[in-house]
Amino acid sequence: MVVMNDVIPTDLNNTDLPTATCEYRPAERFYWAILDASILTQSHSTPLVNLRRRPTPVQLSYLFDAFLPLPVESLQVMYHRIAPNSYLACGIEKTILSDFIKDHPDTLILTPETIPACITESISKDSLSHSTIQADSINLLTGEFEPRQISSQRRSYLMNLAVAILLSGIFIIIGLERRRAVLVSQGEQVSSAQTAIYQHVLNPAGSMNPSLNQSTTNPVSQLAAARFTGELRRLRQTRQVNSSSLSTAQVDASGPPAAETLNRLFAAWPVNHNLHMQTETISVTESALTIIGTLPTPDQAQQFSADLKSFDPKHWRARQPAISASSRNESVRLTLRYEHLQPQQGTPPGDQSRK
């Protein structure tokens, strides 16, 4: 098996490991070579980035095999990168390494005492490396020959990392669930407020409708929302100015203008909270004034028409109110009509109002 490392793993320098030892052996017990990996390096160039892929240990083993008197598969090899396209290969026979581990079970690092002088001179001569290569940066106890202490420490580290990731995921899920619960609670509060508005607008004089207290996904509640939207649309239409009905022209030469008539009408409008009338139309013409709206009960419609009967007896006379069933459930439609009083020559206003 061949292994490639550029530096010694940090775990090997951990002084907390029990009985941690480092063994040195003479350089002549190892196989050495300087490999030119330029023929193995593949460049992937783009206009912005120049990427250079490093060779794999298997590829380097083919180069190292040319310098060996025995197959490279029978060696434990370490490849040390000394330049962009140059690698220092150091190997030892696997049988020798196995016997060494049996005799020294507590050894964590096996490294050469020195680098051969011929290798050092070749590196300096060719200026392959700008820094001095240390022999103790080469460790042959890696891969399948890695000590149990180091592999156990690595497994412990990975286990702790997995537990930390799992706990982080659990905390994230709990936080998201709490946010979801808050959003659901806020949605229920909004739904309750909508239900209260529907109840107040759609059933102002009636009892609480249980169907309106259900979820907004209930068909009955959705019908209430549609009715509420219709009421809003109707109210907006009644608030729009109609140039033909709300004219600023005077009713006649002696009568009040339409704006003054509406001002007196609104001043006399019943303020009793029990008389809740939803106005549909208020029309003012030269000869007639018409008010159309809906109330919850016929009794309230009679009371409303009586309170608004004589709001301006000098210019308007009330006609018989018309009360009919409304298209809305549990409500009646009230139509109030007033006709304009034409002034007569020599007739006092008080006598005119009694006719």
KOLNUVO-505056 format. One record per residue (C-alpha): residue number from 0; residue in three letters; x, z, y. Coordinates in Angstrom, 2 decimals. Example, Ala and Ser with C-alpha at 12.3 -4.5 7.8 and 13.67 -1.06 7.14 Angstrom:
<sites>
<site pos="0" code="ala" xx="12.30" zz="7.80" yy="-4.50"/>
<site pos="1" code="ser" xx="13.67" zz="7.14" yy="-1.06"/>
</sites>
This chain:
<sites>
<site pos="0" code="met" xx="0.00" zz="0.00" yy="0.00"/>
<site pos="1" code="val" xx="1.27" zz="-0.88" yy="3.47"/>
<site pos="2" code="val" xx="0.47" zz="1.14" yy="6.57"/>
<site pos="3" code="met" xx="1.09" zz="0.32" yy="10.24"/>
<site pos="4" code="asn" xx="1.27" zz="3.01" yy="12.93"/>
<site pos="5" code="asp" xx="2.87" zz="2.93" yy="16.35"/>
<site pos="6" code="val" xx="3.18" zz="6.69" yy="16.83"/>
<site pos="7" code="ile" xx="3.00" zz="9.88" yy="14.81"/>
<site pos="8" code="pro" xx="-0.60" zz="11.20" yy="14.56"/>
<site pos="9" code="thr" xx="-1.23" zz="14.23" yy="16.71"/>
<site pos="10" code="asp" xx="-2.45" zz="16.18" yy="13.69"/>
<site pos="11" code="leu" xx="1.06" zz="16.11" yy="12.25"/>
<site pos="12" code="asn" xx="2.41" zz="17.94" yy="15.27"/>
<site pos="13" code="asn" xx="-0.19" zz="20.72" yy="15.01"/>
<site pos="14" code="thr" xx="1.71" zz="23.99" yy="14.61"/>
<site pos="15" code="asp" xx="-1.48" zz="25.82" yy="13.58"/>
<site pos="16" code="leu" xx="-1.41" zz="24.25" yy="10.11"/>
<site pos="17" code="pro" xx="-0.18" zz="26.70" yy="7.44"/>
<site pos="18" code="thr" xx="3.24" zz="26.11" yy="5.96"/>
<site pos="19" code="ala" xx="3.63" zz="22.89" yy="7.97"/>
<site pos="20" code="thr" xx="7.01" zz="21.31" yy="7.21"/>
<site pos="21" code="cys" xx="8.87" zz="18.13" yy="8.05"/>
<site pos="22" code="glu" xx="11.36" zz="16.67" yy="5.60"/>
<site pos="23" code="tyr" xx="14.20" zz="14.31" yy="6.54"/>
<site pos="24" code="arg" xx="15.94" zz="11.93" yy="4.18"/>
<site pos="25" code="pro" xx="19.04" zz="9.76" yy="4.68"/>
<site pos="26" code="ala" xx="18.41" zz="6.33" yy="6.12"/>
<site pos="27" code="glu" xx="20.00" zz="4.57" yy="3.11"/>
<site pos="28" code="arg" xx="17.15" zz="5.72" yy="0.88"/>
<site pos="29" code="phe" xx="14.72" zz="3.46" yy="2.80"/>
<site pos="30" code="tyr" xx="14.31" zz="-0.29" yy="3.10"/>
<site pos="31" code="trp" xx="14.68" zz="-1.62" yy="6.67"/>
<site pos="32" code="ala" xx="13.98" zz="-4.91" yy="8.43"/>
<site pos="33" code="ile" xx="13.13" zz="-6.32" yy="11.87"/>
<site pos="34" code="leu" xx="10.18" zz="-8.71" yy="11.62"/>
<site pos="35" code="asp" xx="9.45" zz="-11.58" yy="14.01"/>
<site pos="36" code="ala" xx="5.65" zz="-11.72" yy="14.20"/>
<site pos="37" code="ser" xx="5.40" zz="-14.52" yy="16.77"/>
<site pos="38" code="ile" xx="4.23" zz="-16.97" yy="14.09"/>
<site pos="39" code="leu" xx="1.40" zz="-14.57" yy="13.17"/>
<site pos="40" code="thr" xx="0.20" zz="-13.78" yy="16.69"/>
<site pos="41" code="gln" xx="-2.88" zz="-15.69" yy="17.82"/>
<site pos="42" code="ser" xx="-3.66" zz="-16.02" yy="21.50"/>
<site pos="43" code="his" xx="-7.18" zz="-16.29" yy="22.83"/>
<site pos="44" code="ser" xx="-6.83" zz="-17.34" yy="26.45"/>
<site pos="45" code="thr" xx="-9.57" zz="-17.78" yy="29.03"/>
<site pos="46" code="pro" xx="-9.32" zz="-18.48" yy="32.77"/>
<site pos="47" code="leu" xx="-9.72" zz="-14.74" yy="33.45"/>
<site pos="48" code="val" xx="-8.37" zz="-12.93" yy="30.38"/>
<site pos="49" code="asn" xx="-5.39" zz="-13.49" yy="28.11"/>
<site pos="50" code="leu" xx="-6.06" zz="-11.76" yy="24.78"/>
<site pos="51" code="arg" xx="-3.32" zz="-11.44" yy="22.16"/>
<site pos="52" code="arg" xx="-4.27" zz="-10.27" yy="18.68"/>
<site pos="53" code="arg" xx="-1.83" zz="-8.07" yy="16.76"/>
<site pos="54" code="pro" xx="-0.94" zz="-9.02" yy="13.19"/>
<site pos="55" code="thr" xx="-2.39" zz="-6.98" yy="10.34"/>
<site pos="56" code="pro" xx="-0.26" zz="-4.91" yy="7.91"/>
<site pos="57" code="val" xx="-1.02" zz="-7.41" yy="5.16"/>
<site pos="58" code="gln" xx="0.37" zz="-10.24" yy="7.28"/>
<site pos="59" code="leu" xx="3.47" zz="-8.23" yy="8.13"/>
<site pos="60" code="ser" xx="3.98" zz="-7.43" yy="4.46"/>
<site pos="61" code="tyr" xx="4.43" zz="-11.13" yy="3.75"/>
<site pos="62" code="leu" xx="7.27" zz="-11.24" yy="6.29"/>
<site pos="63" code="phe" xx="8.82" zz="-8.03" yy="4.95"/>
<site pos="64" code="asp" xx="8.67" zz="-9.30" yy="1.36"/>
<site pos="65" code="ala" xx="11.32" zz="-11.94" yy="2.18"/>
<site pos="66" code="phe" xx="13.91" zz="-9.19" yy="2.84"/>
<site pos="67" code="leu" xx="13.20" zz="-7.08" yy="-0.27"/>
<site pos="68" code="pro" xx="14.76" zz="-7.17" yy="-3.73"/>
<site pos="69" code="leu" xx="11.46" zz="-5.96" yy="-5.23"/>
<site pos="70" code="pro" xx="7.77" zz="-6.68" yy="-4.56"/>
<site pos="71" code="val" xx="6.43" zz="-5.25" yy="-1.33"/>
<site pos="72" code="glu" xx="3.39" zz="-3.94" yy="-3.22"/>
<site pos="73" code="ser" xx="5.61" zz="-1.31" yy="-4.87"/>
<site pos="74" code="leu" xx="6.62" zz="0.17" yy="-1.52"/>
<site pos="75" code="gln" xx="5.02" zz="2.54" yy="0.94"/>
<site pos="76" code="val" xx="5.76" zz="0.83" yy="4.27"/>
<site pos="77" code="met" xx="5.48" zz="1.88" yy="7.89"/>
<site pos="78" code="tyr" xx="5.51" zz="-0.80" yy="10.61"/>
<site pos="79" code="his" xx="6.64" zz="0.32" yy="14.06"/>
<site pos="80" code="arg" xx="6.01" zz="-2.00" yy="17.00"/>
<site pos="81" code="ile" xx="9.13" zz="-2.34" yy="19.15"/>
<site pos="82" code="ala" xx="8.20" zz="-5.44" yy="21.19"/>
<site pos="83" code="pro" xx="5.14" zz="-7.66" yy="21.68"/>
<site pos="84" code="asn" xx="6.17" zz="-9.89" yy="18.75"/>
<site pos="85" code="ser" xx="8.70" zz="-7.67" yy="16.92"/>
<site pos="86" code="tyr" xx="8.13" zz="-4.89" yy="14.40"/>
<site pos="87" code="leu" xx="10.49" zz="-2.47" yy="12.68"/>
<site pos="88" code="ala" xx="9.65" zz="-2.16" yy="8.97"/>
<site pos="89" code="cys" xx="10.63" zz="0.97" yy="7.01"/>
<site pos="90" code="gly" xx="9.68" zz="1.41" yy="3.35"/>
<site pos="91" code="ile" xx="10.28" zz="3.58" yy="0.33"/>
<site pos="92" code="glu" xx="9.36" zz="3.10" yy="-3.31"/>
<site pos="93" code="lys" xx="6.01" zz="4.60" yy="-4.25"/>
<site pos="94" code="thr" xx="7.36" zz="6.16" yy="-7.46"/>
<site pos="95" code="ile" xx="10.06" zz="8.00" yy="-5.55"/>
<site pos="96" code="leu" xx="7.51" zz="9.11" yy="-2.95"/>
<site pos="97" code="ser" xx="5.15" zz="10.41" yy="-5.64"/>
<site pos="98" code="asp" xx="7.88" zz="12.49" yy="-7.22"/>
<site pos="99" code="phe" xx="8.83" zz="13.82" yy="-3.78"/>
<site pos="100" code="ile" xx="5.25" zz="14.96" yy="-3.10"/>
<site pos="101" code="lys" xx="5.10" zz="16.76" yy="-6.46"/>
<site pos="102" code="asp" xx="8.28" zz="18.64" yy="-5.64"/>
<site pos="103" code="his" xx="7.28" zz="19.32" yy="-2.01"/>
<site pos="104" code="pro" xx="3.46" zz="19.75" yy="-1.92"/>
<site pos="105" code="asp" xx="3.49" zz="21.49" yy="1.48"/>
<site pos="106" code="thr" xx="5.37" zz="18.75" yy="3.29"/>
<site pos="107" code="leu" xx="3.36" zz="17.06" yy="6.03"/>
<site pos="108" code="ile" xx="5.91" zz="14.62" yy="7.44"/>
<site pos="109" code="leu" xx="8.57" zz="12.55" yy="5.71"/>
<site pos="110" code="thr" xx="10.86" zz="10.70" yy="8.07"/>
<site pos="111" code="pro" xx="14.38" zz="9.19" yy="8.03"/>
<site pos="112" code="glu" xx="17.19" zz="11.25" yy="9.48"/>
<site pos="113" code="thr" xx="18.41" zz="8.32" yy="11.57"/>
<site pos="114" code="ile" xx="17.86" zz="4.63" yy="12.05"/>
<site pos="115" code="pro" xx="20.62" zz="2.48" yy="10.53"/>
<site pos="116" code="ala" xx="23.28" zz="1.38" yy="12.97"/>
<site pos="117" code="cys" xx="22.80" zz="-2.29" yy="12.13"/>
<site pos="118" code="ile" xx="19.11" zz="-2.04" yy="13.03"/>
<site pos="119" code="thr" xx="19.90" zz="-0.26" yy="16.31"/>
<site pos="120" code="glu" xx="22.57" zz="-2.81" yy="17.23"/>
<site pos="121" code="ser" xx="20.24" zz="-5.72" yy="16.46"/>
<site pos="122" code="ile" xx="17.54" zz="-4.24" yy="18.66"/>
<site pos="123" code="ser" xx="19.95" zz="-3.64" yy="21.55"/>
<site pos="124" code="lys" xx="21.60" zz="-7.05" yy="21.17"/>
<site pos="125" code="asp" xx="18.36" zz="-8.97" yy="21.30"/>
<site pos="126" code="ser" xx="16.84" zz="-6.64" yy="23.96"/>
<site pos="127" code="leu" xx="13.79" zz="-6.23" yy="21.79"/>
<site pos="128" code="ser" xx="12.95" zz="-2.79" yy="23.12"/>
<site pos="129" code="his" xx="13.56" zz="-1.19" yy="26.51"/>
<site pos="130" code="ser" xx="13.30" zz="2.33" yy="25.12"/>
<site pos="131" code="thr" xx="15.23" zz="4.17" yy="22.42"/>
<site pos="132" code="ile" xx="13.48" zz="4.29" yy="19.06"/>
<site pos="133" code="gln" xx="13.38" zz="7.77" yy="17.54"/>
<site pos="134" code="ala" xx="13.65" zz="8.11" yy="13.77"/>
<site pos="135" code="asp" xx="11.13" zz="10.95" yy="13.69"/>
<site pos="136" code="ser" xx="8.45" zz="8.59" yy="15.02"/>
<site pos="137" code="ile" xx="8.32" zz="7.03" yy="11.54"/>
<site pos="138" code="asn" xx="6.22" zz="8.97" yy="9.03"/>
<site pos="139" code="leu" xx="5.83" zz="7.67" yy="5.49"/>
<site pos="140" code="leu" xx="3.20" zz="10.22" yy="4.41"/>
<site pos="141" code="thr" xx="0.17" zz="8.20" yy="5.44"/>
<site pos="142" code="gly" xx="-2.62" zz="6.31" yy="3.73"/>
<site pos="143" code="glu" xx="-2.90" zz="7.16" yy="0.05"/>
<site pos="144" code="phe" xx="0.03" zz="9.61" yy="0.40"/>
<site pos="145" code="glu" xx="-1.51" zz="11.54" yy="3.27"/>
<site pos="146" code="pro" xx="-1.25" zz="15.34" yy="2.76"/>
<site pos="147" code="arg" xx="-4.41" zz="17.20" yy="1.84"/>
<site pos="148" code="gln" xx="-4.12" zz="19.52" yy="4.84"/>
<site pos="149" code="ile" xx="-4.30" zz="16.60" yy="7.26"/>
<site pos="150" code="ser" xx="-7.16" zz="14.85" yy="5.45"/>
<site pos="151" code="ser" xx="-9.08" zz="18.14" yy="5.29"/>
<site pos="152" code="gln" xx="-8.55" zz="18.72" yy="8.99"/>
<site pos="153" code="arg" xx="-9.74" zz="15.18" yy="9.72"/>
<site pos="154" code="arg" xx="-12.90" zz="15.69" yy="7.65"/>
<site pos="155" code="ser" xx="-13.55" zz="18.96" yy="9.45"/>
<site pos="156" code="tyr" xx="-13.15" zz="17.26" yy="12.81"/>
<site pos="157" code="leu" xx="-15.53" zz="14.46" yy="11.84"/>
<site pos="158" code="met" xx="-18.04" zz="17.00" yy="10.53"/>
<site pos="159" code="asn" xx="-17.94" zz="18.97" yy="13.79"/>
<site pos="160" code="leu" xx="-18.31" zz="15.75" yy="15.75"/>
<site pos="161" code="ala" xx="-21.34" zz="14.74" yy="13.66"/>
<site pos="162" code="val" xx="-22.95" zz="18.16" yy="14.17"/>
<site pos="163" code="ala" xx="-22.36" zz="17.96" yy="17.93"/>
<site pos="164" code="ile" xx="-23.95" zz="14.50" yy="18.06"/>
<site pos="165" code="leu" xx="-26.91" zz="15.71" yy="15.99"/>
<site pos="166" code="leu" xx="-27.48" zz="18.74" yy="18.25"/>
<site pos="167" code="ser" xx="-27.23" zz="16.55" yy="21.34"/>
<site pos="168" code="gly" xx="-29.84" zz="14.22" yy="19.89"/>
<site pos="169" code="ile" xx="-32.15" zz="17.16" yy="19.13"/>
<site pos="170" code="phe" xx="-31.82" zz="18.51" yy="22.67"/>
<site pos="171" code="ile" xx="-32.53" zz="15.06" yy="24.11"/>
<site pos="172" code="ile" xx="-35.66" zz="14.73" yy="21.94"/>
<site pos="173" code="ile" xx="-36.86" zz="18.19" yy="23.01"/>
<site pos="174" code="gly" xx="-36.34" zz="17.30" yy="26.67"/>
<site pos="175" code="leu" xx="-38.22" zz="14.02" yy="26.33"/>
<site pos="176" code="glu" xx="-41.05" zz="15.77" yy="24.49"/>
<site pos="177" code="arg" xx="-41.37" zz="18.36" yy="27.26"/>
<site pos="178" code="arg" xx="-41.52" zz="15.59" yy="29.86"/>
<site pos="179" code="arg" xx="-44.17" zz="13.82" yy="27.81"/>
<site pos="180" code="ala" xx="-46.22" zz="17.03" yy="27.64"/>
<site pos="181" code="val" xx="-46.00" zz="17.43" yy="31.42"/>
<site pos="182" code="leu" xx="-47.14" zz="13.84" yy="31.96"/>
<site pos="183" code="val" xx="-50.05" zz="14.32" yy="29.53"/>
<site pos="184" code="ser" xx="-51.10" zz="17.49" yy="31.36"/>
<site pos="185" code="gln" xx="-50.98" zz="15.69" yy="34.70"/>
<site pos="186" code="gly" xx="-53.06" zz="12.86" yy="33.25"/>
<site pos="187" code="glu" xx="-55.68" zz="15.35" yy="32.04"/>
<site pos="188" code="gln" xx="-55.82" zz="16.91" yy="35.51"/>
<site pos="189" code="val" xx="-56.34" zz="13.50" yy="37.09"/>
<site pos="190" code="ser" xx="-59.07" zz="12.74" yy="34.54"/>
<site pos="191" code="ser" xx="-60.82" zz="16.05" yy="35.33"/>
<site pos="192" code="ala" xx="-60.67" zz="15.29" yy="39.07"/>
<site pos="193" code="gln" xx="-62.18" zz="11.83" yy="38.46"/>
<site pos="194" code="thr" xx="-64.95" zz="13.38" yy="36.37"/>
<site pos="195" code="ala" xx="-65.76" zz="15.82" yy="39.20"/>
<site pos="196" code="ile" xx="-65.95" zz="12.93" yy="41.68"/>
<site pos="197" code="tyr" xx="-68.23" zz="10.94" yy="39.37"/>
<site pos="198" code="gln" xx="-70.50" zz="13.96" yy="38.91"/>
<site pos="199" code="his" xx="-70.70" zz="14.63" yy="42.65"/>
<site pos="200" code="val" xx="-71.40" zz="11.01" yy="43.61"/>
<site pos="201" code="leu" xx="-73.51" zz="9.77" yy="40.72"/>
<site pos="202" code="asn" xx="-75.55" zz="12.94" yy="40.08"/>
<site pos="203" code="pro" xx="-75.57" zz="14.86" yy="43.39"/>
<site pos="204" code="ala" xx="-78.85" zz="16.71" yy="42.70"/>
<site pos="205" code="gly" xx="-78.86" zz="16.68" yy="38.90"/>
<site pos="206" code="ser" xx="-77.27" zz="18.87" yy="36.27"/>
<site pos="207" code="met" xx="-73.82" zz="18.39" yy="34.86"/>
<site pos="208" code="asn" xx="-73.71" zz="15.42" yy="32.53"/>
<site pos="209" code="pro" xx="-71.65" zz="16.37" yy="29.42"/>
<site pos="210" code="ser" xx="-70.76" zz="12.76" yy="28.80"/>
<site pos="211" code="leu" xx="-68.78" zz="12.65" yy="32.05"/>
<site pos="212" code="asn" xx="-66.49" zz="15.41" yy="30.83"/>
<site pos="213" code="gln" xx="-65.17" zz="13.34" yy="27.96"/>
<site pos="214" code="ser" xx="-61.99" zz="11.31" yy="27.92"/>
<site pos="215" code="thr" xx="-61.70" zz="8.32" yy="30.19"/>
<site pos="216" code="thr" xx="-61.42" zz="6.17" yy="27.07"/>
<site pos="217" code="asn" xx="-65.00" zz="7.09" yy="26.10"/>
<site pos="218" code="pro" xx="-67.48" zz="4.23" yy="26.74"/>
<site pos="219" code="val" xx="-69.85" zz="6.57" yy="28.61"/>
<site pos="220" code="ser" xx="-67.06" zz="7.72" yy="30.91"/>
<site pos="221" code="gln" xx="-65.99" zz="4.14" yy="31.46"/>
<site pos="222" code="leu" xx="-69.59" zz="3.29" yy="32.43"/>
<site pos="223" code="ala" xx="-69.52" zz="6.12" yy="34.97"/>
<site pos="224" code="ala" xx="-66.30" zz="4.70" yy="36.40"/>
<site pos="225" code="ala" xx="-67.92" zz="1.29" yy="36.70"/>
<site pos="226" code="arg" xx="-70.93" zz="2.79" yy="38.46"/>
<site pos="227" code="phe" xx="-68.63" zz="4.64" yy="40.83"/>
<site pos="228" code="thr" xx="-66.78" zz="1.42" yy="41.63"/>
<site pos="229" code="gly" xx="-70.11" zz="-0.28" yy="42.31"/>
<site pos="230" code="glu" xx="-71.09" zz="2.48" yy="44.71"/>
<site pos="231" code="leu" xx="-67.82" zz="2.13" yy="46.59"/>
<site pos="232" code="arg" xx="-68.33" zz="-1.62" yy="46.87"/>
<site pos="233" code="arg" xx="-71.87" zz="-1.11" yy="48.13"/>
<site pos="234" code="leu" xx="-70.76" zz="1.44" yy="50.72"/>
<site pos="235" code="arg" xx="-68.06" zz="-0.90" yy="51.99"/>
<site pos="236" code="gln" xx="-70.63" zz="-3.66" yy="52.37"/>
<site pos="237" code="thr" xx="-72.93" zz="-1.39" yy="54.38"/>
<site pos="238" code="arg" xx="-70.02" zz="-0.44" yy="56.67"/>
<site pos="239" code="gln" xx="-69.31" zz="-4.05" yy="57.55"/>
<site pos="240" code="val" xx="-70.53" zz="-5.16" yy="60.96"/>
<site pos="241" code="asn" xx="-73.36" zz="-7.73" yy="60.82"/>
<site pos="242" code="ser" xx="-73.42" zz="-9.69" yy="64.04"/>
<site pos="243" code="ser" xx="-77.03" zz="-10.80" yy="63.43"/>
<site pos="244" code="ser" xx="-78.34" zz="-7.26" yy="62.80"/>
<site pos="245" code="leu" xx="-76.12" zz="-5.10" yy="65.02"/>
<site pos="246" code="ser" xx="-76.36" zz="-7.19" yy="68.15"/>
<site pos="247" code="thr" xx="-75.42" zz="-5.78" yy="71.47"/>
<site pos="248" code="ala" xx="-78.20" zz="-7.76" yy="73.09"/>
<site pos="249" code="gln" xx="-81.16" zz="-5.84" yy="74.44"/>
<site pos="250" code="val" xx="-84.42" zz="-5.74" yy="72.51"/>
<site pos="251" code="asp" xx="-86.31" zz="-6.95" yy="75.56"/>
<site pos="252" code="ala" xx="-86.10" zz="-6.70" yy="79.29"/>
<site pos="253" code="ser" xx="-87.44" zz="-3.12" yy="79.34"/>
<site pos="254" code="gly" xx="-86.20" zz="-1.84" yy="75.92"/>
<site pos="255" code="pro" xx="-82.88" zz="-0.20" yy="75.02"/>
<site pos="256" code="pro" xx="-79.95" zz="-2.19" yy="73.57"/>
<site pos="257" code="ala" xx="-79.26" zz="-2.08" yy="69.82"/>
<site pos="258" code="ala" xx="-76.24" zz="0.18" yy="70.27"/>
<site pos="259" code="glu" xx="-78.32" zz="2.74" yy="72.13"/>
<site pos="260" code="thr" xx="-81.03" zz="2.58" yy="69.44"/>
<site pos="261" code="leu" xx="-78.49" zz="3.24" yy="66.70"/>
<site pos="262" code="asn" xx="-76.99" zz="6.08" yy="68.72"/>
<site pos="263" code="arg" xx="-80.39" zz="7.80" yy="68.97"/>
<site pos="264" code="leu" xx="-81.08" zz="7.10" yy="65.28"/>
<site pos="265" code="phe" xx="-77.86" zz="8.73" yy="64.15"/>
<site pos="266" code="ala" xx="-78.39" zz="11.66" yy="66.51"/>
<site pos="267" code="ala" xx="-81.76" zz="12.33" yy="64.89"/>
<site pos="268" code="trp" xx="-80.50" zz="11.74" yy="61.34"/>
<site pos="269" code="pro" xx="-81.42" zz="14.72" yy="59.08"/>
<site pos="270" code="val" xx="-78.47" zz="17.03" yy="58.50"/>
<site pos="271" code="asn" xx="-80.09" zz="18.98" yy="55.69"/>
<site pos="272" code="his" xx="-77.61" zz="19.00" yy="52.79"/>
<site pos="273" code="asn" xx="-80.46" zz="18.86" yy="50.29"/>
<site pos="274" code="leu" xx="-81.45" zz="15.43" yy="51.64"/>
<site pos="275" code="his" xx="-78.65" zz="13.31" yy="50.31"/>
<site pos="276" code="met" xx="-79.53" zz="9.69" yy="51.08"/>
<site pos="277" code="gln" xx="-77.27" zz="6.79" yy="50.18"/>
<site pos="278" code="thr" xx="-77.87" zz="4.15" yy="52.83"/>
<site pos="279" code="glu" xx="-77.96" zz="0.54" yy="51.80"/>
<site pos="280" code="thr" xx="-79.09" zz="-1.29" yy="54.96"/>
<site pos="281" code="ile" xx="-79.81" zz="-0.49" yy="58.62"/>
<site pos="282" code="ser" xx="-81.18" zz="-3.54" yy="60.45"/>
<site pos="283" code="val" xx="-82.01" zz="-3.72" yy="64.19"/>
<site pos="284" code="thr" xx="-83.80" zz="-6.76" yy="65.61"/>
<site pos="285" code="glu" xx="-85.78" zz="-7.40" yy="68.79"/>
<site pos="286" code="ser" xx="-89.05" zz="-6.28" yy="67.20"/>
<site pos="287" code="ala" xx="-88.23" zz="-4.16" yy="64.16"/>
<site pos="288" code="leu" xx="-85.92" zz="-1.49" yy="62.83"/>
<site pos="289" code="thr" xx="-85.48" zz="-1.19" yy="59.04"/>
<site pos="290" code="ile" xx="-83.69" zz="1.51" yy="57.03"/>
<site pos="291" code="ile" xx="-83.25" zz="1.15" yy="53.26"/>
<site pos="292" code="gly" xx="-81.62" zz="3.73" yy="51.01"/>
<site pos="293" code="thr" xx="-81.92" zz="5.78" yy="47.83"/>
<site pos="294" code="leu" xx="-82.61" zz="9.48" yy="47.23"/>
<site pos="295" code="pro" xx="-82.68" zz="11.55" yy="44.04"/>
<site pos="296" code="thr" xx="-86.41" zz="12.49" yy="44.05"/>
<site pos="297" code="pro" xx="-89.68" zz="11.30" yy="45.68"/>
<site pos="298" code="asp" xx="-90.13" zz="14.68" yy="47.39"/>
<site pos="299" code="gln" xx="-86.81" zz="14.31" yy="49.12"/>
<site pos="300" code="ala" xx="-87.76" zz="10.77" yy="50.15"/>
<site pos="301" code="gln" xx="-91.01" zz="12.09" yy="51.75"/>
<site pos="302" code="gln" xx="-89.13" zz="14.86" yy="53.54"/>
<site pos="303" code="phe" xx="-86.48" zz="12.43" yy="54.82"/>
<site pos="304" code="ser" xx="-89.08" zz="10.00" yy="56.22"/>
<site pos="305" code="ala" xx="-90.96" zz="12.87" yy="57.91"/>
<site pos="306" code="asp" xx="-87.80" zz="14.19" yy="59.59"/>
<site pos="307" code="leu" xx="-86.88" zz="10.73" yy="60.89"/>
<site pos="308" code="lys" xx="-90.43" zz="9.61" yy="61.80"/>
<site pos="309" code="ser" xx="-90.26" zz="10.11" yy="65.57"/>
<site pos="310" code="phe" xx="-86.61" zz="9.72" yy="66.50"/>
<site pos="311" code="asp" xx="-87.44" zz="7.54" yy="69.60"/>
<site pos="312" code="pro" xx="-91.23" zz="7.55" yy="70.26"/>
<site pos="313" code="lys" xx="-90.77" zz="5.86" yy="73.62"/>
<site pos="314" code="his" xx="-89.60" zz="2.57" yy="72.13"/>
<site pos="315" code="trp" xx="-90.27" zz="2.71" yy="68.34"/>
<site pos="316" code="arg" xx="-93.27" zz="3.57" yy="66.20"/>
<site pos="317" code="ala" xx="-92.87" zz="4.43" yy="62.52"/>
<site pos="318" code="arg" xx="-94.89" zz="2.59" yy="59.93"/>
<site pos="319" code="gln" xx="-95.92" zz="3.86" yy="56.52"/>
<site pos="320" code="pro" xx="-92.75" zz="4.51" yy="54.44"/>
<site pos="321" code="ala" xx="-92.39" zz="2.64" yy="51.16"/>
<site pos="322" code="ile" xx="-91.14" zz="4.63" yy="48.15"/>
<site pos="323" code="ser" xx="-90.39" zz="2.80" yy="44.89"/>
<site pos="324" code="ala" xx="-88.40" zz="3.30" yy="41.73"/>
<site pos="325" code="ser" xx="-84.73" zz="2.40" yy="42.08"/>
<site pos="326" code="ser" xx="-82.67" zz="0.40" yy="39.63"/>
<site pos="327" code="arg" xx="-80.45" zz="3.45" yy="39.33"/>
<site pos="328" code="asn" xx="-81.46" zz="6.18" yy="36.90"/>
<site pos="329" code="glu" xx="-83.23" zz="9.28" yy="38.30"/>
<site pos="330" code="ser" xx="-83.44" zz="8.03" yy="41.89"/>
<site pos="331" code="val" xx="-86.01" zz="6.42" yy="44.22"/>
<site pos="332" code="arg" xx="-85.71" zz="3.70" yy="46.85"/>
<site pos="333" code="leu" xx="-86.95" zz="4.52" yy="50.37"/>
<site pos="334" code="thr" xx="-87.75" zz="1.86" yy="52.99"/>
<site pos="335" code="leu" xx="-88.46" zz="2.98" yy="56.57"/>
<site pos="336" code="arg" xx="-89.76" zz="0.43" yy="59.07"/>
<site pos="337" code="tyr" xx="-90.25" zz="0.87" yy="62.81"/>
<site pos="338" code="glu" xx="-91.90" zz="-1.58" yy="65.18"/>
<site pos="339" code="his" xx="-90.94" zz="-1.93" yy="68.80"/>
<site pos="340" code="leu" xx="-93.50" zz="-0.79" yy="71.37"/>
<site pos="341" code="gln" xx="-94.21" zz="-3.42" yy="74.02"/>
<site pos="342" code="pro" xx="-94.69" zz="-1.79" yy="77.44"/>
<site pos="343" code="gln" xx="-98.08" zz="-2.38" yy="79.10"/>
<site pos="344" code="gln" xx="-98.82" zz="-2.72" yy="82.80"/>
<site pos="345" code="gly" xx="-100.01" zz="0.59" yy="84.26"/>
<site pos="346" code="thr" xx="-99.87" zz="2.48" yy="81.00"/>
<site pos="347" code="pro" xx="-97.80" zz="5.65" yy="81.05"/>
<site pos="348" code="pro" xx="-95.22" zz="6.00" yy="78.29"/>
<site pos="349" code="gly" xx="-97.01" zz="9.04" yy="76.88"/>
<site pos="350" code="asp" xx="-100.33" zz="7.14" yy="76.46"/>
<site pos="351" code="gln" xx="-98.45" zz="4.20" yy="74.96"/>
<site pos="352" code="ser" xx="-96.93" zz="6.40" yy="72.26"/>
<site pos="353" code="arg" xx="-100.40" zz="7.78" yy="71.28"/>
<site pos="354" code="lys" xx="-101.93" zz="4.35" yy="70.72"/>
</sites>
